[in-house]
Amino acid sequence: MSLLNNELQTAEYSEETLTLLAKAFVPDIIEFYNSEFGKQYYEKWLKAHPEYQDGKKIA
């Protein structure tokens, strides 16, 4: 497989696998966004993406 291939590659995972991944990643994500650096990063990101500032994703 070429890294230059623009074709979208997809894979299907079981719900159990996705749940296990979430349980592994979510605590670290929460810790990051509760840190001073994470809070500053999120504020900067919100300024760059005003469509998310009201807490609702615009579809």
Secondary structure, DSSP 8 states (H G I E B T S, - for coil): --TT--S-------HHHHHHHHHHHHHHHHHHHHSHHHHHHHHHHHHH-GGGTTS----
